[in-house]
Amino acid sequence: MVCSARGCTSSADFGLLWNNPSLHTPERRKTWLACEQHREHLARFLGARGFLREVVGVDALPS
């Protein structure tokens, strides 16, 4: 699993679970992957839009 940040090729350490409430049902979760370096940046991006629901370690993501 590779970080979702543009141009990053690092292994992902975190899953950022999010949804867009104007498009998705409340229980739907989409996932962005993040390395340690990009976790905060991606979380801020999603959080500023009200999309971020949870940040978990990649080991907690469903297969």
All heavy atoms as TSV, in Angstrom:
chain	resi	resn	atom	element	x	y	z
A	1	MET	N	N	0.841	-1.169	0.000
A	1	MET	CA	C	0.000	0.000	0.000
A	1	MET	C	C	0.890	1.237	0.000
A	1	MET	O	O	1.824	1.333	0.785
A	1	MET	CB	C	-0.913	-0.005	1.214
A	1	MET	CG	C	-1.972	-1.095	1.153
A	1	MET	SD	S	-3.219	-0.948	2.425
A	1	MET	CE	C	-2.362	-1.682	3.789
A	2	VAL	N	N	0.553	2.157	-0.875
A	2	VAL	CA	C	1.368	3.354	-1.101
A	2	VAL	C	C	0.583	4.598	-0.695
A	2	VAL	O	O	-0.633	4.678	-0.906
A	2	VAL	CB	C	1.778	3.442	-2.590
A	2	VAL	CG1	C	2.561	4.703	-2.878
A	2	VAL	CG2	C	2.591	2.220	-2.984
A	3	CYS	N	N	1.262	5.572	-0.150
A	3	CYS	CA	C	0.672	6.838	0.262
A	3	CYS	C	C	-0.092	7.486	-0.896
A	3	CYS	O	O	0.348	7.454	-2.045
A	3	CYS	CB	C	1.772	7.773	0.756
A	3	CYS	SG	S	1.197	9.393	1.291
A	4	SER	N	N	-1.237	8.092	-0.583
A	4	SER	CA	C	-2.087	8.733	-1.594
A	4	SER	C	C	-1.652	10.153	-1.947
A	4	SER	O	O	-2.203	10.749	-2.882
A	4	SER	CB	C	-3.538	8.790	-1.093
A	4	SER	OG	O	-4.056	7.503	-0.895
A	5	ALA	N	N	-0.685	10.723	-1.231
A	5	ALA	CA	C	-0.227	12.078	-1.539
A	5	ALA	C	C	0.409	12.098	-2.925
A	5	ALA	O	O	1.138	11.170	-3.303
A	5	ALA	CB	C	0.768	12.558	-0.496
A	6	ARG	N	N	0.118	13.145	-3.673
A	6	ARG	CA	C	0.625	13.265	-5.040
A	6	ARG	C	C	2.148	13.144	-5.075
A	6	ARG	O	O	2.859	13.836	-4.366
A	6	ARG	CB	C	0.220	14.610	-5.623
A	6	ARG	CG	C	0.652	14.752	-7.079
A	6	ARG	CD	C	0.273	16.060	-7.672
A	6	ARG	NE	N	-1.177	16.202	-7.623
A	6	ARG	CZ	C	-1.811	17.340	-7.778
A	6	ARG	NH1	N	-1.132	18.452	-7.966
A	6	ARG	NH2	N	-3.126	17.380	-7.730
A	7	GLY	N	N	2.638	12.223	-5.878
A	7	GLY	CA	C	4.064	12.041	-6.083
A	7	GLY	C	C	4.780	11.228	-5.015
A	7	GLY	O	O	5.957	10.932	-5.161
A	8	CYS	N	N	4.099	10.875	-3.950
A	8	CYS	CA	C	4.743	10.112	-2.874
A	8	CYS	C	C	4.740	8.620	-3.221
A	8	CYS	O	O	3.739	8.091	-3.698
A	8	CYS	CB	C	4.011	10.329	-1.549
A	8	CYS	SG	S	4.840	9.555	-0.138
A	9	THR	N	N	5.845	7.978	-2.975
A	9	THR	CA	C	5.949	6.538	-3.225
A	9	THR	C	C	6.241	5.760	-1.942
A	9	THR	O	O	6.588	4.584	-1.991
A	9	THR	CB	C	7.042	6.247	-4.271
A	9	THR	OG1	O	8.285	6.768	-3.793
A	9	THR	CG2	C	6.709	6.876	-5.615
A	10	SER	N	N	6.087	6.433	-0.800
A	10	SER	CA	C	6.344	5.791	0.489
A	10	SER	C	C	5.230	4.814	0.852
A	10	SER	O	O	4.088	4.966	0.428
A	10	SER	CB	C	6.439	6.843	1.599
A	10	SER	OG	O	7.533	7.691	1.380
A	11	SER	N	N	5.570	3.854	1.661
A	11	SER	CA	C	4.571	2.913	2.169
A	11	SER	C	C	3.602	3.636	3.084
A	11	SER	O	O	3.988	4.522	3.840
A	11	SER	CB	C	5.250	1.797	2.960
A	11	SER	OG	O	6.039	1.009	2.122
A	12	ALA	N	N	2.357	3.249	3.014
A	12	ALA	CA	C	1.326	3.857	3.851
A	12	ALA	C	C	1.380	3.275	5.260
A	12	ALA	O	O	1.588	2.084	5.437
A	12	ALA	CB	C	-0.039	3.620	3.242
A	13	ASP	N	N	1.200	4.150	6.239
A	13	ASP	CA	C	1.132	3.752	7.641
A	13	ASP	C	C	-0.267	3.960	8.205
A	13	ASP	O	O	-0.616	3.385	9.232
A	13	ASP	CB	C	2.112	4.582	8.475
A	13	ASP	CG	C	3.547	4.398	8.028
A	13	ASP	OD1	O	3.987	3.242	7.910
A	13	ASP	OD2	O	4.231	5.416	7.783
A	14	PHE	N	N	-1.058	4.811	7.550
A	14	PHE	CA	C	-2.371	5.198	8.053
A	14	PHE	C	C	-3.423	5.125	6.961
A	14	PHE	O	O	-3.129	5.302	5.782
A	14	PHE	CB	C	-2.344	6.644	8.582
A	14	PHE	CG	C	-1.344	6.861	9.657
A	14	PHE	CD1	C	-0.079	7.345	9.370
A	14	PHE	CD2	C	-1.644	6.558	10.972
A	14	PHE	CE1	C	0.857	7.540	10.356
A	14	PHE	CE2	C	-0.707	6.743	11.976
A	14	PHE	CZ	C	0.541	7.239	11.668
A	15	GLY	N	N	-4.646	4.906	7.382
A	15	GLY	CA	C	-5.803	5.012	6.502
A	15	GLY	C	C	-6.658	6.155	6.987
A	15	GLY	O	O	-7.003	6.224	8.172
A	16	LEU	N	N	-6.969	7.099	6.119
A	16	LEU	CA	C	-7.849	8.218	6.456
A	16	LEU	C	C	-9.218	7.889	5.884
A	16	LEU	O	O	-9.388	7.816	4.657
A	16	LEU	CB	C	-7.311	9.519	5.862
A	16	LEU	CG	C	-6.067	10.090	6.547
A	16	LEU	CD1	C	-4.823	9.313	6.169
A	16	LEU	CD2	C	-5.894	11.539	6.203
A	17	LEU	N	N	-10.163	7.642	6.763
A	17	LEU	CA	C	-11.501	7.246	6.349
A	17	LEU	C	C	-12.355	8.502	6.253
A	17	LEU	O	O	-12.408	9.295	7.192
A	17	LEU	CB	C	-12.088	6.265	7.362
A	17	LEU	CG	C	-11.219	5.038	7.652
A	17	LEU	CD1	C	-11.862	4.170	8.712
A	17	LEU	CD2	C	-10.945	4.252	6.401
A	18	TRP	N	N	-13.009	8.664	5.131
A	18	TRP	CA	C	-13.755	9.889	4.896
A	18	TRP	C	C	-14.989	9.622	4.047
A	18	TRP	O	O	-15.139	8.556	3.473
A	18	TRP	CB	C	-12.863	10.926	4.214
A	18	TRP	CG	C	-12.403	10.555	2.831
A	18	TRP	CD1	C	-11.360	9.751	2.498
A	18	TRP	CD2	C	-12.981	10.978	1.599
A	18	TRP	NE1	N	-11.247	9.644	1.143
A	18	TRP	CE2	C	-12.234	10.399	0.555
A	18	TRP	CE3	C	-14.052	11.801	1.273
A	18	TRP	CZ2	C	-12.533	10.612	-0.786
A	18	TRP	CZ3	C	-14.345	12.006	-0.068
A	18	TRP	CH2	C	-13.575	11.418	-1.076
A	19	ASN	N	N	-15.875	10.607	4.032
A	19	ASN	CA	C	-16.970	10.609	3.079
A	19	ASN	C	C	-17.419	12.039	2.847
A	19	ASN	O	O	-17.192	12.923	3.659
A	19	ASN	CB	C	-18.125	9.693	3.497
A	19	ASN	CG	C	-19.031	10.265	4.555
A	19	ASN	OD1	O	-18.778	11.330	5.100
A	19	ASN	ND2	N	-20.085	9.557	4.877
A	20	ASN	N	N	-18.027	12.266	1.716
A	20	ASN	CA	C	-18.598	13.559	1.366
A	20	ASN	C	C	-20.091	13.443	1.636
A	20	ASN	O	O	-20.790	12.750	0.907
A	20	ASN	CB	C	-18.324	13.870	-0.106
A	20	ASN	CG	C	-18.898	15.203	-0.537
A	20	ASN	OD1	O	-19.806	15.740	0.086
A	20	ASN	ND2	N	-18.367	15.731	-1.615
A	21	PRO	N	N	-20.594	14.097	2.686
A	21	PRO	CA	C	-21.991	13.912	3.067
A	21	PRO	C	C	-22.994	14.344	1.997
A	21	PRO	O	O	-24.124	13.878	2.007
A	21	PRO	CB	C	-22.135	14.737	4.338
A	21	PRO	CG	C	-20.947	15.611	4.404
A	21	PRO	CD	C	-19.879	14.981	3.572
A	22	SER	N	N	-22.578	15.182	1.072
A	22	SER	CA	C	-23.512	15.575	0.014
A	22	SER	C	C	-23.580	14.534	-1.108
A	22	SER	O	O	-24.486	14.573	-1.929
A	22	SER	CB	C	-23.144	16.942	-0.558
A	22	SER	OG	O	-21.893	16.901	-1.190
A	23	LEU	N	N	-22.642	13.578	-1.113
A	23	LEU	CA	C	-22.620	12.543	-2.148
A	23	LEU	C	C	-22.811	11.130	-1.609
A	23	LEU	O	O	-23.334	10.264	-2.309
A	23	LEU	CB	C	-21.282	12.568	-2.900
A	23	LEU	CG	C	-20.923	13.837	-3.644
A	23	LEU	CD1	C	-19.530	13.721	-4.230
A	23	LEU	CD2	C	-21.940	14.134	-4.722
A	24	HIS	N	N	-22.353	10.882	-0.382
A	24	HIS	CA	C	-22.322	9.526	0.160
A	24	HIS	C	C	-23.292	9.365	1.322
A	24	HIS	O	O	-23.539	10.305	2.068
A	24	HIS	CB	C	-20.906	9.179	0.650
A	24	HIS	CG	C	-19.863	9.376	-0.384
A	24	HIS	ND1	N	-18.792	10.227	-0.204
A	24	HIS	CD2	C	-19.715	8.861	-1.624
A	24	HIS	CE1	C	-18.024	10.214	-1.285
A	24	HIS	NE2	N	-18.565	9.394	-2.163
A	25	THR	N	N	-23.778	8.153	1.501
A	25	THR	CA	C	-24.601	7.845	2.673
A	25	THR	C	C	-23.722	7.946	3.921
A	25	THR	O	O	-22.494	7.786	3.835
A	25	THR	CB	C	-25.201	6.435	2.559
A	25	THR	OG1	O	-24.137	5.488	2.455
A	25	THR	CG2	C	-26.126	6.310	1.353
A	26	PRO	N	N	-24.315	8.210	5.091
A	26	PRO	CA	C	-23.507	8.410	6.310
A	26	PRO	C	C	-22.578	7.254	6.657
A	26	PRO	O	O	-21.494	7.468	7.196
A	26	PRO	CB	C	-24.559	8.597	7.402
A	26	PRO	CG	C	-25.766	9.085	6.681
A	26	PRO	CD	C	-25.731	8.428	5.320
A	27	GLU	N	N	-22.974	6.022	6.355
A	27	GLU	CA	C	-22.127	4.871	6.722
A	27	GLU	C	C	-21.029	4.573	5.701
A	27	GLU	O	O	-20.107	3.817	5.989
A	27	GLU	CB	C	-22.982	3.621	6.957
A	27	GLU	CG	C	-23.720	3.102	5.741
A	27	GLU	CD	C	-25.018	3.851	5.415
A	27	GLU	OE1	O	-25.485	4.663	6.222
A	27	GLU	OE2	O	-25.537	3.628	4.316
A	28	ARG	N	N	-21.084	5.158	4.527
A	28	ARG	CA	C	-20.072	4.918	3.480
A	28	ARG	C	C	-18.747	5.535	3.885
A	28	ARG	O	O	-18.703	6.660	4.379
A	28	ARG	CB	C	-20.545	5.530	2.161
A	28	ARG	CG	C	-19.473	5.569	1.083
A	28	ARG	CD	C	-19.750	4.605	-0.026
A	28	ARG	NE	N	-18.640	4.504	-0.931
A	28	ARG	CZ	C	-18.619	4.993	-2.167
A	28	ARG	NH1	N	-19.663	5.626	-2.646
A	28	ARG	NH2	N	-17.569	4.821	-2.925
A	29	ARG	N	N	-17.670	4.809	3.685
A	29	ARG	CA	C	-16.329	5.318	3.961
A	29	ARG	C	C	-15.434	5.075	2.758
A	29	ARG	O	O	-15.345	3.965	2.250
A	29	ARG	CB	C	-15.706	4.639	5.182
A	29	ARG	CG	C	-16.391	4.963	6.490
A	29	ARG	CD	C	-16.218	6.423	6.861
A	29	ARG	NE	N	-16.855	6.755	8.118
A	29	ARG	CZ	C	-18.084	7.230	8.252
A	29	ARG	NH1	N	-18.861	7.397	7.186
A	29	ARG	NH2	N	-18.559	7.541	9.440
A	30	LYS	N	N	-14.773	6.128	2.330
A	30	LYS	CA	C	-13.741	6.026	1.310
A	30	LYS	C	C	-12.417	6.095	2.071
A	30	LYS	O	O	-12.378	6.557	3.210
A	30	LYS	CB	C	-13.888	7.152	0.304
A	30	LYS	CG	C	-15.244	7.062	-0.423
A	30	LYS	CD	C	-15.337	7.990	-1.576
A	30	LYS	CE	C	-14.367	7.582	-2.615
A	30	LYS	NZ	N	-14.749	7.500	-3.967
A	31	THR	N	N	-11.339	5.654	1.450
A	31	THR	CA	C	-10.053	5.597	2.146
A	31	THR	C	C	-8.951	6.245	1.327
A	31	THR	O	O	-8.795	5.953	0.139
A	31	THR	CB	C	-9.655	4.132	2.430
A	31	THR	OG1	O	-10.693	3.502	3.165
A	31	THR	CG2	C	-8.364	4.051	3.205
A	32	TRP	N	N	-8.224	7.131	1.961
A	32	TRP	CA	C	-6.952	7.607	1.441
A	32	TRP	C	C	-5.888	6.987	2.324
A	32	TRP	O	O	-6.069	6.847	3.541
A	32	TRP	CB	C	-6.833	9.115	1.536
A	32	TRP	CG	C	-7.518	9.878	0.450
A	32	TRP	CD1	C	-8.244	9.376	-0.589
A	32	TRP	CD2	C	-7.550	11.295	0.321
A	32	TRP	NE1	N	-8.718	10.389	-1.356
A	32	TRP	CE2	C	-8.303	11.577	-0.827
A	32	TRP	CE3	C	-7.018	12.337	1.050
A	32	TRP	CZ2	C	-8.534	12.875	-1.256
A	32	TRP	CZ3	C	-7.241	13.629	0.629
A	32	TRP	CH2	C	-7.983	13.895	-0.521
A	33	LEU	N	N	-4.778	6.631	1.739
A	33	LEU	CA	C	-3.644	6.082	2.481
A	33	LEU	C	C	-2.616	7.177	2.694
A	33	LEU	O	O	-2.452	8.053	1.845
A	33	LEU	CB	C	-3.035	4.915	1.717
A	33	LEU	CG	C	-3.972	3.740	1.459
A	33	LEU	CD1	C	-3.316	2.740	0.519
A	33	LEU	CD2	C	-4.381	3.079	2.762
A	34	ALA	N	N	-1.922	7.130	3.826
A	34	ALA	CA	C	-0.937	8.164	4.124
A	34	ALA	C	C	0.286	7.579	4.813
A	34	ALA	O	O	0.163	6.709	5.670
A	34	ALA	CB	C	-1.548	9.236	5.015
A	35	CYS	N	N	1.442	8.108	4.444
A	35	CYS	CA	C	2.676	7.796	5.165
A	35	CYS	C	C	2.748	8.762	6.357
A	35	CYS	O	O	1.932	9.690	6.473
A	35	CYS	CB	C	3.889	7.968	4.249
A	35	CYS	SG	S	4.172	9.660	3.680
A	36	GLU	N	N	3.704	8.560	7.231
A	36	GLU	CA	C	3.858	9.426	8.405
A	36	GLU	C	C	4.024	10.890	7.985
A	36	GLU	O	O	3.452	11.791	8.594
A	36	GLU	CB	C	5.052	8.964	9.238
A	36	GLU	CG	C	5.296	9.787	10.477
A	36	GLU	CD	C	4.185	9.677	11.505
A	36	GLU	OE1	O	3.699	8.565	11.744
A	36	GLU	OE2	O	3.792	10.720	12.070
A	37	GLN	N	N	4.799	11.136	6.949
A	37	GLN	CA	C	5.099	12.499	6.502
A	37	GLN	C	C	3.856	13.232	5.993
A	37	GLN	O	O	3.730	14.434	6.171
A	37	GLN	CB	C	6.156	12.466	5.402
A	37	GLN	CG	C	6.524	13.829	4.868
A	37	GLN	CD	C	7.544	13.756	3.761
A	37	GLN	OE1	O	8.030	12.684	3.409
A	37	GLN	NE2	N	7.870	14.896	3.187
A	38	HIS	N	N	2.925	12.543	5.353
A	38	HIS	CA	C	1.769	13.202	4.737
A	38	HIS	C	C	0.457	13.049	5.510
A	38	HIS	O	O	-0.561	13.620	5.110
A	38	HIS	CB	C	1.581	12.681	3.305
A	38	HIS	CG	C	2.680	13.112	2.399
A	38	HIS	ND1	N	3.593	12.211	1.886
A	38	HIS	CD2	C	3.027	14.337	1.946
A	38	HIS	CE1	C	4.454	12.878	1.133
A	38	HIS	NE2	N	4.139	14.165	1.161
A	39	ARG	N	N	0.453	12.312	6.600
A	39	ARG	CA	C	-0.785	12.078	7.347
A	39	ARG	C	C	-1.455	13.385	7.755
A	39	ARG	O	O	-2.644	13.585	7.518
A	39	ARG	CB	C	-0.521	11.230	8.593
A	39	ARG	CG	C	-1.801	10.917	9.369
A	39	ARG	CD	C	-1.505	10.281	10.714
A	39	ARG	NE	N	-0.729	11.144	11.583
A	39	ARG	CZ	C	-1.244	12.131	12.321
A	39	ARG	NH1	N	-2.517	12.384	12.293
A	39	ARG	NH2	N	-0.464	12.862	13.077
A	40	GLU	N	N	-0.724	14.285	8.364
A	40	GLU	CA	C	-1.310	15.534	8.852
A	40	GLU	C	C	-1.819	16.401	7.701
A	40	GLU	O	O	-2.899	16.976	7.785
A	40	GLU	CB	C	-0.285	16.304	9.689
A	40	GLU	CG	C	-0.859	17.522	10.369
A	40	GLU	CD	C	-1.954	17.200	11.367
A	40	GLU	OE1	O	-1.910	16.137	12.004
A	40	GLU	OE2	O	-2.887	18.018	11.494
A	41	HIS	N	N	-1.058	16.502	6.639
A	41	HIS	CA	C	-1.473	17.308	5.480
A	41	HIS	C	C	-2.778	16.782	4.880
A	41	HIS	O	O	-3.722	17.558	4.640
A	41	HIS	CB	C	-0.370	17.318	4.424
A	41	HIS	CG	C	-0.798	17.903	3.120
A	41	HIS	ND1	N	-0.989	19.250	2.940
A	41	HIS	CD2	C	-1.109	17.315	1.938
A	41	HIS	CE1	C	-1.400	19.465	1.690
A	41	HIS	NE2	N	-1.469	18.313	1.072
A	42	LEU	N	N	-2.858	15.479	4.656
A	42	LEU	CA	C	-4.068	14.905	4.069
A	42	LEU	C	C	-5.254	15.004	5.035
A	42	LEU	O	O	-6.379	15.275	4.611
A	42	LEU	CB	C	-3.818	13.452	3.654
A	42	LEU	CG	C	-2.814	13.265	2.507
A	42	LEU	CD1	C	-2.524	11.777	2.292
A	42	LEU	CD2	C	-3.304	13.909	1.233
A	43	ALA	N	N	-5.006	14.820	6.330
A	43	ALA	CA	C	-6.068	14.937	7.322
A	43	ALA	C	C	-6.595	16.375	7.382
A	43	ALA	O	O	-7.805	16.597	7.479
A	43	ALA	CB	C	-5.567	14.493	8.694
A	44	ARG	N	N	-5.707	17.370	7.299
A	44	ARG	CA	C	-6.142	18.765	7.290
A	44	ARG	C	C	-6.980	19.076	6.057
A	44	ARG	O	O	-7.985	19.769	6.144
A	44	ARG	CB	C	-4.946	19.714	7.346
A	44	ARG	CG	C	-4.565	20.076	8.758
A	44	ARG	CD	C	-3.522	21.172	8.829
A	44	ARG	NE	N	-2.208	20.518	8.819
A	44	ARG	CZ	C	-1.259	20.742	7.922
A	44	ARG	NH1	N	-1.402	21.612	6.973
A	44	ARG	NH2	N	-0.121	20.090	7.988
A	45	PHE	N	N	-6.561	18.559	4.906
A	45	PHE	CA	C	-7.297	18.774	3.654
A	45	PHE	C	C	-8.719	18.243	3.770
A	45	PHE	O	O	-9.688	18.937	3.458
A	45	PHE	CB	C	-6.555	18.081	2.503
A	45	PHE	CG	C	-7.235	18.246	1.170
A	45	PHE	CD1	C	-6.951	19.336	0.364
A	45	PHE	CD2	C	-8.143	17.304	0.721
A	45	PHE	CE1	C	-7.576	19.488	-0.865
A	45	PHE	CE2	C	-8.776	17.446	-0.505
A	45	PHE	CZ	C	-8.492	18.549	-1.299
A	46	LEU	N	N	-8.856	17.003	4.226
A	46	LEU	CA	C	-10.189	16.404	4.373
A	46	LEU	C	C	-10.972	17.065	5.509
A	46	LEU	O	O	-12.180	17.296	5.384
A	46	LEU	CB	C	-10.068	14.900	4.627
A	46	LEU	CG	C	-9.545	14.071	3.454
A	46	LEU	CD1	C	-9.218	12.658	3.909
A	46	LEU	CD2	C	-10.544	14.059	2.311
A	47	GLY	N	N	-10.305	17.376	6.600
A	47	GLY	CA	C	-10.961	17.989	7.746
A	47	GLY	C	C	-11.514	19.372	7.440
A	47	GLY	O	O	-12.599	19.739	7.902
A	48	ALA	N	N	-10.782	20.152	6.654
A	48	ALA	CA	C	-11.237	21.497	6.302
A	48	ALA	C	C	-12.539	21.467	5.510
A	48	ALA	O	O	-13.305	22.424	5.532
A	48	ALA	CB	C	-10.154	22.219	5.498
A	49	ARG	N	N	-12.795	20.379	4.836
A	49	ARG	CA	C	-14.011	20.219	4.031
A	49	ARG	C	C	-15.122	19.489	4.791
A	49	ARG	O	O	-16.199	19.277	4.276
A	49	ARG	CB	C	-13.669	19.477	2.746
A	49	ARG	CG	C	-12.877	20.366	1.802
A	49	ARG	CD	C	-11.931	19.589	0.910
A	49	ARG	NE	N	-11.177	20.510	0.073
A	49	ARG	CZ	C	-10.100	21.181	0.456
A	49	ARG	NH1	N	-9.644	21.067	1.681
A	49	ARG	NH2	N	-9.476	21.988	-0.373
A	50	GLY	N	N	-14.808	19.054	6.016
A	50	GLY	CA	C	-15.778	18.320	6.808
A	50	GLY	C	C	-15.954	16.879	6.367
A	50	GLY	O	O	-16.971	16.262	6.659
A	51	PHE	N	N	-14.957	16.328	5.667
A	51	PHE	CA	C	-15.053	14.973	5.125
A	51	PHE	C	C	-14.403	13.915	6.011
A	51	PHE	O	O	-14.776	12.757	5.959
A	51	PHE	CB	C	-14.381	14.886	3.754
A	51	PHE	CG	C	-15.025	15.697	2.664
A	51	PHE	CD1	C	-14.405	15.792	1.431
A	51	PHE	CD2	C	-16.228	16.354	2.836
A	51	PHE	CE1	C	-14.976	16.513	0.398
A	51	PHE	CE2	C	-16.811	17.087	1.814
A	51	PHE	CZ	C	-16.179	17.161	0.583
A	52	LEU	N	N	-13.391	14.277	6.804
A	52	LEU	CA	C	-12.634	13.296	7.580
A	52	LEU	C	C	-13.493	12.704	8.685
A	52	LEU	O	O	-14.131	13.415	9.450
A	52	LEU	CB	C	-11.386	13.932	8.184
A	52	LEU	CG	C	-10.444	12.983	8.916
A	52	LEU	CD1	C	-9.879	11.936	7.970
A	52	LEU	CD2	C	-9.313	13.762	9.564
A	53	ARG	N	N	-13.528	11.384	8.752
A	53	ARG	CA	C	-14.302	10.685	9.776
A	53	ARG	C	C	-13.400	10.008	10.802
A	53	ARG	O	O	-13.721	9.986	11.981
A	53	ARG	CB	C	-15.230	9.646	9.145
A	53	ARG	CG	C	-16.202	10.210	8.158
A	53	ARG	CD	C	-17.202	11.158	8.841
A	53	ARG	NE	N	-18.031	11.844	7.872
A	53	ARG	CZ	C	-17.996	13.141	7.631
A	53	ARG	NH1	N	-17.164	13.915	8.295
A	53	ARG	NH2	N	-18.778	13.691	6.728
A	54	GLU	N	N	-12.272	9.444	10.346
A	54	GLU	CA	C	-11.418	8.685	11.275
A	54	GLU	C	C	-10.052	8.449	10.632
A	54	GLU	O	O	-9.955	8.303	9.408
A	54	GLU	CB	C	-12.088	7.349	11.577
A	54	GLU	CG	C	-11.434	6.527	12.631
A	54	GLU	CD	C	-12.210	5.251	12.939
A	54	GLU	OE1	O	-13.189	4.926	12.231
A	54	GLU	OE2	O	-11.808	4.561	13.875
A	55	VAL	N	N	-9.013	8.386	11.464
A	55	VAL	CA	C	-7.668	8.002	11.022
A	55	VAL	C	C	-7.299	6.741	11.785
A	55	VAL	O	O	-7.381	6.711	13.012
A	55	VAL	CB	C	-6.636	9.127	11.288
A	55	VAL	CG1	C	-5.242	8.675	10.874
A	55	VAL	CG2	C	-7.024	10.399	10.566
A	56	VAL	N	N	-6.916	5.705	11.057
A	56	VAL	CA	C	-6.558	4.421	11.663
A	56	VAL	C	C	-5.236	3.935	11.078
A	56	VAL	O	O	-4.828	4.366	10.003
A	56	VAL	CB	C	-7.655	3.354	11.440
A	56	VAL	CG1	C	-8.970	3.778	12.073
A	56	VAL	CG2	C	-7.843	3.052	9.965
A	57	GLY	N	N	-4.596	3.031	11.770
A	57	GLY	CA	C	-3.408	2.390	11.228
A	57	GLY	C	C	-3.806	1.464	10.084
A	57	GLY	O	O	-4.933	0.967	10.039
A	58	VAL	N	N	-2.887	1.236	9.152
A	58	VAL	CA	C	-3.225	0.382	8.002
A	58	VAL	C	C	-3.596	-1.025	8.431
A	58	VAL	O	O	-4.381	-1.690	7.749
A	58	VAL	CB	C	-2.114	0.341	6.926
A	58	VAL	CG1	C	-1.969	1.669	6.228
A	58	VAL	CG2	C	-0.807	-0.116	7.489
A	59	ASP	N	N	-3.089	-1.457	9.576
A	59	ASP	CA	C	-3.438	-2.801	10.041
A	59	ASP	C	C	-4.902	-2.906	10.480
A	59	ASP	O	O	-5.439	-3.999	10.581
A	59	ASP	CB	C	-2.506	-3.226	11.186
A	59	ASP	CG	C	-2.489	-2.238	12.338
A	59	ASP	OD1	O	-2.682	-1.021	12.105
A	59	ASP	OD2	O	-2.269	-2.681	13.466
A	60	ALA	N	N	-5.563	-1.765	10.716
A	60	ALA	CA	C	-6.976	-1.758	11.115
A	60	ALA	C	C	-7.931	-1.632	9.917
A	60	ALA	O	O	-9.141	-1.691	10.101
A	60	ALA	CB	C	-7.237	-0.620	12.087
A	61	LEU	N	N	-7.375	-1.476	8.719
A	61	LEU	CA	C	-8.219	-1.351	7.524
A	61	LEU	C	C	-8.745	-2.729	7.109
A	61	LEU	O	O	-8.044	-3.723	7.244
A	61	LEU	CB	C	-7.421	-0.770	6.356
A	61	LEU	CG	C	-6.971	0.677	6.514
A	61	LEU	CD1	C	-6.038	1.063	5.368
A	61	LEU	CD2	C	-8.178	1.609	6.562
A	62	PRO	N	N	-9.974	-2.777	6.587
A	62	PRO	CA	C	-10.485	-4.050	6.082
A	62	PRO	C	C	-9.658	-4.526	4.892
A	62	PRO	O	O	-9.145	-3.710	4.137
A	62	PRO	CB	C	-11.910	-3.746	5.666
A	62	PRO	CG	C	-12.152	-2.302	5.933
A	62	PRO	CD	C	-10.894	-1.700	6.450
A	63	SER	N	N	-9.539	-5.797	4.705
A	63	SER	CA	C	-8.735	-6.340	3.601
A	63	SER	C	C	-9.375	-6.082	2.269
A	63	SER	O	O	-10.515	-6.071	2.052
A	63	SER	CB	C	-8.558	-7.841	3.689
A	63	SER	OG	O	-8.576	-8.330	4.942
